[in-house]
Amino acid sequence: MQAKKRFLLLWFIAFFVLVMCLLKTNRNSDDFLHLAYQIDDVEDLPSFMDDWQQNVEVGRPPAFKIYETRHQMLFHSSYRKTNKNCRMETCFDSSHCDKDFKVFVYPLSELENNGLINSIRSVLYQKMLDIIVESRYYTDEYTKACVFVVAIDTLDRDPLSPDYVRNIPMKIQRLRHWNGGRNHIIFNLYSGSWPDYNEDDLGFYTGDAILAKASMSVTNMRPGFDISFPLFHKKHPERGGEPGYVRSNTYPITKKYKLAFKGKRYVLGIGSETRNSIFHLHNGNDTIVVTTCKHGKNWKDAQDERCDVDNSLYEKYDYASLLKNSTFCLVPRGRRLGSYRFLEALQAGCIPVLLSNNWALPFDEVIDWNKAVIWADERLLFQVPEVIHSISDTKLFALRQQSQILWEQYFNTIEKIVFTTFEIIKERLPKLQSRDGVVWNTSPGALVSQHSYTEYFNFNMPFNYHLLGKKPSSNFTVVIFSQHNSINTALYRLIRNIVASKYLTQIIINLCADNGGKSGYQKIAGIQILISSGNGCSRFEPLPFIKTEAVLSLDDDVVLTTDEIDFAFHIWQSFPDRIVGFPARSHYWDNSKDSWLYTSKWTNEYSIILTGAAFYHQYYNTLYTRWLSPLLIKTVEQSHNCEDILMNFLVSHVTRRPPIKVSQRKHYKEQVSNGMPKSPWNDPDHFMQRQTCLNTFVALFGYMPLLQSSVRFDPILFKDPVSNFRKKYKQIELVTN
């Protein structure tokens, strides 16, 4: 009996110890959960209601409703990617942006000091950082920064990727200005991994930082705060970029194939439902939809009975040929919502047909995608043929043209993608007026439409008159660039000819020579002339005294008659977005020297109009000084030359059109004084310097924007032997060479 009691006592003690151990284990487990979710974070816990609240946009099909069991979700810290309550008003300090919109990139020295130098950056992310550092947005003083960009590569957050950076949570927290992510921007192209590719799984807590993220869903995106980012290839051009494939208004509007797709098929896993179904659309005639199972190392282990047929059909079609010869291109979701096919279709002018429910399209905050794409619904796949056949030719033509505008203005280079991201953030600031949607969705786009110009001036920009149904004003301002500190005889004669024009509003003499920094009005040839001094010899400084859209830029040694000036002004009024003037130059490629060459030879073709005698829109002064890369401006300042070439680069880059030459005397610049040429144009060193500038500009722009033209405008009946009273510009033919 005593033995039985001892056995029961030992069993009770063992049971008690076991229960205490289990309680301790549960307490440790609770402690682990508290590490991920502190008491202060209760509001950020996953809500049961999240799955039932669907944000549906006009023109976008409804998102799939996901009815998952909450107790099956692991409360892992990687799912807490952001502060979900963030808006610009609550998680962004706009007081840092009062003076200017500047971006600070954490320098390598800071990473070194914090033991983060081992954070290897991918080539793609390094390109993005280089673009920012070399841009007008960049500042190396964090106290002046509005936005901060981390130098730790966050583009690829798939743990299976070779570009995946580990230990980011620790590295982020050691950044000196992190401040919970406030005013920071995190760039990301890929998140999550096999098998679920969870959109939220970035592997670190981004907190109050703005996410510029590809493949973002409407339901997970924080509206007005996060930015839907485009998914682009690693080889995407850094600068310059390729134009769209639609070169002209080609006919017929409908191409060889009505609808096409060539890509991977996922036999199982996320994204497989859509791609496993699209083969039903293929008819081998006007609809080509081919897929392959051959991707990944173990594709044979997962192949199904249809893979052999699919793989065989897949090899029969060339992808590039399908893009260029298809009216519509199917863009189904991949493992993630976004797809490389989207930008590829835009470039080709193949209208994207989207099969990716709930996808927030790139930059959809400012871009009206309904004008460039067709939304389809993954659940209603068989309605796609009927939808695309119901679109009229007029609508189809407009969609194709819009795809080219969006591709060239926002997506064909990494530089434009990054700058568009910054401009969207900039436009949200309370002290800046948002640009109209027309500006964002028409050529040349918002990247060349400066807030400062639209805020402080009431002028139309040179490229939007036709959109507003307006014409340029009927007056111009003359800005004479002089390297003398006094008015000589040649300049006095030029002023007299200018004053005779009935379209003249004002004359400004921009003195480059030392004049003691004095500015003021002076009466010359019976007219009040503003003498401007002390602007550092900058020809294209946006002077506040200029009150007209048209600016006539002149050198002080120019010889022009009143008729020549008036005629050139009339031509400019028809082409206000271009440089219109007299002396022309050209460029050409020399294979033997493997470089661009600059020539002043008198030929029928030209690509540059010298701004020593030319009309242009005064808005280009703003773009020149506040929009161009600081490296371009520095090149001009160091050479004390080439500013006119750079202005031609700028205007041709913005408009994608050449300048315009008007009638002139041949020997425009060759003024002789005491038997010696007065102008430096014939100086060999001066000429070689301009040639060097030409190639430097091409390198910094990433391509050659200058375009050749053989167009020249002459007055009607300029040299015809008719009565002089019939001629509008009677004095032009009286001027000899």
BELWO-V121055 format. One record per backbone hydrogen bond with DSSP energy under -0.5 kcal/mol. CO is the residue of the C=O (numbers start at 1). NH is the residue of the N-H. E is the energy in kcal/mol with one decimal. If there is no record, write none. Layout:
CO/NH/E ; CO/NH/E
This chain:
1/5/-1.8 ; 2/6/-2.3 ; 3/7/-2.2 ; 4/8/-2.1 ; 5/9/-2.3 ; 6/10/-2.3 ; 7/11/-2.4 ; 8/12/-2.3 ; 9/13/-2.3 ; 10/14/-2.5 ; 11/15/-2.3 ; 12/16/-2.4 ; 13/17/-2.4 ; 14/18/-2.3 ; 15/19/-2.2 ; 16/20/-2.3 ; 17/21/-2.2 ; 18/22/-2.1 ; 19/23/-2.4 ; 20/24/-2.3 ; 21/25/-2.4 ; 22/26/-2.4 ; 23/27/-2.3 ; 24/28/-2.3 ; 25/29/-2.2 ; 26/30/-2.4 ; 27/31/-2.2 ; 28/32/-2.0 ; 29/33/-2.1 ; 30/34/-2.2 ; 31/35/-1.2 ; 32/36/-1.1 ; 33/37/-2.5 ; 38/41/-1.8 ; 39/42/-1.3 ; 41/44/-1.7 ; 42/45/-1.4 ; 47/50/-1.1 ; 48/51/-0.5 ; 49/52/-1.3 ; 49/53/-0.9 ; 50/53/-0.7 ; 52/54/-0.9 ; 53/55/-0.5 ; 54/56/-0.8 ; 55/57/-0.5 ; 57/60/-1.8 ; 61/358/-0.5 ; 64/66/-0.6 ; 65/67/-0.7 ; 66/68/-1.0 ; 68/70/-0.6 ; 69/72/-1.6 ; 70/73/-1.7 ; 74/76/-2.3 ; 76/79/-1.9 ; 77/80/-1.5 ; 78/202/-0.7 ; 79/81/-1.4 ; 81/206/-3.1 ; 82/84/-1.0 ; 83/86/-1.9 ; 87/90/-0.8 ; 87/91/-2.9 ; 88/92/-0.8 ; 91/183/-0.8 ; 92/94/-1.0 ; 93/96/-1.2 ; 94/97/-1.9 ; 95/98/-1.0 ; 100/102/-1.0 ; 102/146/-3.0 ; 102/147/-2.0 ; 103/139/-2.1 ; 104/106/-0.5 ; 104/149/-2.9 ; 107/110/-0.6 ; 107/111/-1.3 ; 108/112/-2.5 ; 109/113/-2.4 ; 110/114/-1.4 ; 111/116/-3.9 ; 111/117/-0.7 ; 112/115/-1.6 ; 116/119/-2.1 ; 118/120/-1.3 ; 122/126/-2.3 ; 123/127/-1.9 ; 124/128/-1.8 ; 125/129/-2.2 ; 126/130/-2.5 ; 127/131/-2.3 ; 128/132/-1.9 ; 129/133/-2.6 ; 130/134/-1.9 ; 132/135/-1.4 ; 132/138/-0.5 ; 134/631/-0.5 ; 135/138/-0.8 ; 137/103/-2.9 ; 140/142/-0.6 ; 141/144/-1.6 ; 142/145/-1.0 ; 147/104/-2.7 ; 148/185/-2.1 ; 149/106/-1.9 ; 155/157/-0.7 ; 155/189/-2.6 ; 155/190/-2.4 ; 157/159/-0.7 ; 157/192/-0.6 ; 158/161/-2.6 ; 161/164/-1.4 ; 164/166/-0.5 ; 167/171/-1.8 ; 168/172/-3.3 ; 169/173/-1.8 ; 170/174/-1.0 ; 172/175/-1.7 ; 175/178/-1.3 ; 178/181/-2.1 ; 179/182/-1.3 ; 180/208/-2.8 ; 181/184/-2.0 ; 183/148/-2.4 ; 184/210/-2.8 ; 185/150/-0.6 ; 185/187/-0.5 ; 186/212/-3.0 ; 188/214/-2.3 ; 190/157/-2.7 ; 193/197/-3.3 ; 195/270/-0.8 ; 198/201/-1.1 ; 200/202/-1.8 ; 201/192/-2.0 ; 204/206/-0.7 ; 206/209/-2.0 ; 207/83/-2.2 ; 210/186/-3.0 ; 210/212/-0.6 ; 211/213/-0.8 ; 211/227/-3.2 ; 212/188/-2.3 ; 213/216/-0.5 ; 213/229/-2.7 ; 216/360/-2.8 ; 217/221/-1.5 ; 221/223/-0.9 ; 222/225/-2.0 ; 222/226/-2.1 ; 227/213/-1.8 ; 227/229/-0.6 ; 228/363/-2.5 ; 229/215/-0.5 ; 230/232/-0.6 ; 233/236/-1.4 ; 237/414/-2.7 ; 238/415/-1.8 ; 239/241/-2.0 ; 245/247/-1.2 ; 248/250/-2.3 ; 257/327/-2.8 ; 258/328/-1.7 ; 259/288/-2.5 ; 260/330/-2.5 ; 261/290/-2.6 ; 263/292/-1.3 ; 265/267/-0.7 ; 269/272/-1.9 ; 271/275/-1.6 ; 272/276/-2.4 ; 274/277/-1.2 ; 274/278/-1.2 ; 277/280/-1.9 ; 278/281/-1.8 ; 279/282/-1.1 ; 286/258/-2.3 ; 286/259/-1.8 ; 287/283/-2.2 ; 287/284/-1.5 ; 287/289/-0.6 ; 288/261/-2.2 ; 290/263/-1.6 ; 292/265/-2.5 ; 293/295/-1.8 ; 296/299/-0.7 ; 298/301/-0.7 ; 298/302/-0.7 ; 299/302/-0.7 ; 299/303/-0.7 ; 304/307/-1.2 ; 306/310/-2.4 ; 307/311/-3.0 ; 308/312/-1.8 ; 309/313/-2.3 ; 310/314/-2.3 ; 311/315/-1.2 ; 313/316/-1.3 ; 314/317/-1.1 ; 318/322/-2.1 ; 319/323/-2.2 ; 320/324/-1.8 ; 321/325/-1.5 ; 323/326/-0.8 ; 325/257/-2.5 ; 327/351/-1.9 ; 328/260/-1.3 ; 329/353/-2.8 ; 331/355/-2.3 ; 336/334/-1.8 ; 338/334/-0.6 ; 339/342/-1.3 ; 339/343/-0.5 ; 340/344/-1.7 ; 341/345/-2.4 ; 342/346/-2.0 ; 343/347/-2.4 ; 344/348/-1.7 ; 345/349/-0.7 ; 345/350/-2.1 ; 346/349/-1.2 ; 347/245/-3.0 ; 349/351/-0.7 ; 351/329/-2.4 ; 352/354/-0.6 ; 352/374/-2.7 ; 353/331/-3.0 ; 354/376/-2.1 ; 355/333/-2.2 ; 356/359/-1.8 ; 358/218/-2.7 ; 359/361/-0.8 ; 361/364/-1.8 ; 363/366/-1.9 ; 363/367/-2.2 ; 367/369/-1.3 ; 368/371/-1.5 ; 369/372/-2.2 ; 369/373/-2.2 ; 374/354/-2.7 ; 377/380/-1.7 ; 378/381/-0.6 ; 380/383/-1.7 ; 381/384/-1.8 ; 383/387/-2.3 ; 384/388/-2.4 ; 385/389/-1.8 ; 386/390/-0.8 ; 387/390/-0.7 ; 388/391/-0.8 ; 392/396/-2.6 ; 393/397/-2.6 ; 394/398/-1.9 ; 395/399/-2.5 ; 396/400/-2.2 ; 397/401/-2.2 ; 398/402/-2.2 ; 399/403/-1.8 ; 400/404/-1.3 ; 401/405/-1.7 ; 402/406/-2.5 ; 403/407/-2.0 ; 404/408/-2.3 ; 405/409/-2.0 ; 406/410/-2.0 ; 406/411/-0.7 ; 407/411/-1.4 ; 407/412/-1.5 ; 413/417/-1.7 ; 414/418/-2.6 ; 415/419/-2.7 ; 416/420/-2.4 ; 417/421/-1.6 ; 418/422/-1.9 ; 419/423/-2.5 ; 420/424/-2.1 ; 421/425/-1.8 ; 422/426/-2.8 ; 423/427/-2.1 ; 424/428/-0.7 ; 425/428/-1.0 ; 426/429/-1.2 ; 429/432/-1.5 ; 436/439/-0.9 ; 436/440/-1.4 ; 437/441/-2.0 ; 439/442/-0.6 ; 442/445/-1.5 ; 445/448/-0.7 ; 446/449/-1.7 ; 448/450/-0.7 ; 450/454/-1.8 ; 451/455/-2.1 ; 452/456/-1.9 ; 453/457/-2.0 ; 461/464/-1.8 ; 464/468/-1.5 ; 465/469/-0.9 ; 465/470/-2.2 ; 475/550/-0.7 ; 476/505/-2.5 ; 476/506/-0.8 ; 477/479/-0.5 ; 477/552/-3.0 ; 478/480/-0.5 ; 478/508/-3.2 ; 479/481/-0.6 ; 479/554/-2.4 ; 480/482/-0.7 ; 480/510/-3.2 ; 481/556/-1.3 ; 482/512/-3.1 ; 482/513/-0.6 ; 486/488/-0.7 ; 488/492/-2.2 ; 489/493/-2.4 ; 490/494/-2.1 ; 491/495/-2.4 ; 492/496/-1.8 ; 493/497/-1.7 ; 494/498/-2.1 ; 495/499/-2.7 ; 496/500/-1.0 ; 498/501/-2.0 ; 501/504/-0.9 ; 503/476/-2.1 ; 506/478/-2.8 ; 507/530/-2.2 ; 508/480/-3.0 ; 508/510/-0.7 ; 509/511/-0.9 ; 509/532/-2.9 ; 510/482/-2.3 ; 511/534/-0.6 ; 515/518/-1.2 ; 520/531/-3.4 ; 522/524/-0.6 ; 522/529/-2.8 ; 524/527/-1.7 ; 527/524/-2.5 ; 529/522/-2.6 ; 529/531/-0.6 ; 530/509/-2.9 ; 530/532/-0.7 ; 531/520/-2.0 ; 532/511/-2.7 ; 535/538/-0.6 ; 537/539/-0.8 ; 538/541/-1.1 ; 541/543/-2.1 ; 543/546/-1.3 ; 545/547/-0.6 ; 549/618/-3.2 ; 550/477/-2.1 ; 551/553/-0.7 ; 551/616/-1.9 ; 552/479/-2.6 ; 553/614/-1.9 ; 554/481/-3.3 ; 555/558/-1.3 ; 558/560/-0.5 ; 561/565/-1.9 ; 562/566/-2.7 ; 563/567/-2.6 ; 564/568/-2.1 ; 565/569/-2.0 ; 566/570/-2.1 ; 567/571/-1.8 ; 568/572/-2.3 ; 569/573/-1.9 ; 570/574/-0.7 ; 571/574/-1.0 ; 571/575/-0.9 ; 572/575/-0.8 ; 575/578/-1.7 ; 578/580/-0.6 ; 579/660/-2.9 ; 580/615/-3.9 ; 581/662/-2.4 ; 583/610/-2.2 ; 585/607/-2.6 ; 585/608/-2.3 ; 586/599/-2.5 ; 588/597/-3.3 ; 589/591/-0.6 ; 590/594/-1.1 ; 590/595/-1.4 ; 595/590/-2.6 ; 597/588/-1.8 ; 599/586/-2.3 ; 601/603/-1.1 ; 606/709/-2.4 ; 608/585/-2.6 ; 608/610/-0.5 ; 610/613/-1.2 ; 612/555/-2.3 ; 613/582/-2.2 ; 614/553/-2.9 ; 615/580/-2.5 ; 616/551/-2.4 ; 617/620/-1.8 ; 618/621/-1.3 ; 618/622/-0.8 ; 619/623/-2.0 ; 620/624/-2.4 ; 621/625/-2.0 ; 622/626/-2.6 ; 623/627/-1.9 ; 623/628/-1.6 ; 629/632/-1.0 ; 629/633/-1.6 ; 630/634/-2.3 ; 631/635/-1.7 ; 632/636/-1.6 ; 633/637/-2.4 ; 634/638/-2.4 ; 635/639/-1.6 ; 636/640/-1.8 ; 636/641/-1.1 ; 642/646/-2.3 ; 643/647/-2.0 ; 644/648/-1.7 ; 645/649/-2.3 ; 646/650/-2.6 ; 647/651/-2.4 ; 648/652/-2.3 ; 649/653/-2.3 ; 650/654/-2.3 ; 651/655/-2.5 ; 652/656/-2.2 ; 660/581/-2.2 ; 661/713/-2.2 ; 666/668/-2.0 ; 669/671/-2.5 ; 671/678/-2.2 ; 673/676/-1.6 ; 676/673/-2.5 ; 679/682/-0.6 ; 680/683/-1.9 ; 683/687/-2.2 ; 684/688/-2.5 ; 685/689/-2.1 ; 686/690/-1.7 ; 687/691/-1.7 ; 688/692/-2.1 ; 689/693/-2.3 ; 690/694/-2.0 ; 691/695/-1.5 ; 692/696/-2.1 ; 693/697/-2.9 ; 694/698/-1.8 ; 695/699/-1.9 ; 696/700/-2.1 ; 697/701/-2.6 ; 698/702/-1.7 ; 698/703/-0.5 ; 701/240/-0.7 ; 703/705/-0.8 ; 709/606/-2.3 ; 711/661/-0.8 ; 712/714/-0.5 ; 713/663/-2.0 ; 715/718/-1.6 ; 720/722/-2.3 ; 723/726/-1.5 ; 724/727/-1.7 ; 728/730/-0.8 ; 729/732/-0.6 ; 731/734/-0.8 ; 731/735/-0.6 ; 732/735/-1.3
